[in-house]
């Protein structure tokens, strides 16, 4: 059975009017992943992407760098169930005063440690969202989000056949949900995994005789060889 490679998208445009597009660093991360692909067997025959712009931009940039200029040779499909949850809505329900990107950015700019402050707000907001007490308040509840991510994962497992690996370009939330489902971890484990996943990190799942396991998670070798600290990002 083919391996499944889960790729978190490249860095998005934090602070921009449209967050859902790659930054210059995000495009560079995707390009370096593509060059790594080219050195290690070439692009896969099948690629699945979430429905967000940053997913498609990461996949297309990666595949071009890997030498897949003719999209006809790639079976590329979109599965919207691999989309990220709406973190803006989740944070706004937790702290209404932070509704809108401008308010959150202002808070972070005033903080001595913006990353630590965002992690605090994000963790507390996700804890409220996943707690089950306020499901009706959210555009998408935690159980609904998990259910769609795992439905997409099940479709990938069912459709997998002998042959080339399948590369899936998605976000940190779906990847951490899938990893937690394989380890039977807690909600807190899932949030910890989500926070640790870096942009353009690669997670490999192997499949054999109906069993599935984790080969590696959040691999960044394709970025680390560039020896540029600015390529190791989380947003």
Helices and strands as residue ranges (DSSP letters): E 4-8, H 24-39, E 46-49, H 53-65, G 71-73, E 75-78, G 80-82, H 87-94, G 96-98, H 101-110, H 114-130, G 135-137, H 142-159, E 166-170, H 172-183, H 187-196, E 202-208, E 211-219, H 221-224, G 229-231
